[in-house]
Amino acid sequence: GSADRSHQKRFSEVQKERREQAQRTVLISCPNKISEKKFLKYLSQHGPINNHFFYESYGLHAIVEFCRKESVSSLQDATYTPSTGKETAIPFRSRFFNVKLKNPSTSEKPPIQCSNQSPPSSRKLLELLCYAESIDDQLNTLLKAFQITEENAKLRHLTCSLIEDIAAAYFPYCTVRPFGSSVNSFGKLGCDLDMFLDLDETGRLHAQKTSGNFLMEFQVKNVPSERIATQKILSVLGECLDHFGPGCVGVQKILNARCPLVRFSHQASGFQCDLSTNNRIALKSSELLYIYGALDSRVRALVFSIRCWARARSLTSSIPGAWITNFSLTMMVIFFLQRRSPPVLPTLDYLKTLAGTEDKCIIEGHNCTFISDLNRIKPSGNTETLELLLKEFFEYFGNFAFNKNSINIRQGREQNKPDSSPLHIQNPFETSLNISKNVNQSQLEKFVELARESAWVLQQEDQDRPSSSYQPWGLALVLPSASNSMSLAKKKRKLPPRERIKNLLESIRSDNTEDSINTSGKRTISTRA
């Protein structure tokens, strides 16, 4: 839970450190039979190395972080632009290198240990869940298996830094910042990399206040609107990435979307990237989720498990459409945790009351103010187990009055829906917007039905771990896979008609308020950690 929180860094501090770290880092494509020891010795000529790791993405790559930024320049000065007889190289000087062996050796070398950059397969996940000690352990195991690793986080920030190098050719003082899943602590291995070009500091960073009767301004070109300016900037950057960006392939300029963007694949890192401009509200949303994820260890474990459940049940999809999004699911979990007694998480309005002068933030007329110092937020007194919270989540939303109520994490209470959308989740900052406007009635009904079914399945289970080491139990029973589809099919056949499930859940809930042994010898769930 939240009882033993040590000092935690602000979101802005973490991002600043990551960015500075990325600026001292290089990406190198390596031959498979490279000697790690000789490779590091060679690079050390340019300065001491802080750390490094290898990974696979269209071949072997190394991420090498130097202790000093000057080492990167030294390495660049010692690097050549390749020349071949058939094709002509565009002489672009970046921090993405290719190393070749002058005299390839045939002697055996120790195999390179590669850092994993992918989530586990369904089979591997099922195996991990089956061997867990408890349902709480299952949720934490799933979190550990799917969460972005330290190495993956470094790779994401380096990729943004490499794109920033390209954008800086046009806008020398720009910053390319990652936002969304890559930085909000709820991203899983393999998720897309969202980034935005921050031009707000351009022209202001190095402006010196001068005395006298004159005010100096840059001579610039003007366009009719900010949207047109955004489209022009992204159009040029899209062309630049396509023609000059090493490893950038499949560049698409999606300039007529509500939020114009450039989409591309960065092959060397393996990321699908979306680049937009000045998306500062999205960055504040990322910071808010980072705070909620850091306040209590149960939050991320529950969110990851619910999102994994939704994907396994085809409630979410990587293809845009009428499906519930991961962001909507995360908001639903946060809202549910605000509704517990006592609350696991505070409301956004409460976080706003704790904010200091330095936290005040108004973006495009929207009040995005909330406290940034995690250490000033009082820990929750709620001690409910993850096991109970998982079951209660399914029961809560299996019986939620979606037809009349909306979800609002700003106030942490149900409100009358302002429109007829099947699912209404208020955008925490742009409060007139519904973040789940895309969800249709049939998808919402599917979510409710599966939430009720999952609540029922979990309540029927013997809470003790099965004697068979590879028998699906607990969380594994509500995540369909090839290994447990037969088990789930049996459960489904036992299900009572839908109209009786609500009454059944209520009766089960009233019976299971204490940790006790029932007449059949099965242990009922504990309501406290």
Secondary structure, DSSP 8 states (H G I E B T S, - for coil): --TT------HHHHHHHHHHHHHTEEEEEE-TT--HHHHHHHHGGGS-EEEEEEEESSSEEEEEEESSTHHHHHHHHT------SSS-------SEEE---SS---S------B---S---HHHHHHHHHT-SSHHHHHHHHHHHHB--HHHHHHHHHHHHHHHHHHTTT-TT-EEEEEGGGTSS--BTT--EEEEEE-TTTTTTT-----SS----------S-HHHHHHHHHHHHHHHHHHH-TTEEEEEEETTSSS-EEEEEETTTTEEEEEEE--HHHHHHHHHHHHHHHH-HHHHHHHHHHHHHHHHTTSS-SS-SSS--HHHHHHHHHHHHHSSSS-SS--HHHHHHT--GGG--EETTEE------GGGS--------HHHHHHHHHHHHHS--TTTEEB-TTTTS-EE-SS--SS-BB-SSSTT-BTTTT--HHHHHHHHHHHHHHHHHHHHS-SS--SSTT---GGGGGS--TTTHHHHHHHHHH---HHHHHHHHHHHHHHTSS--B-TTS-B---S--
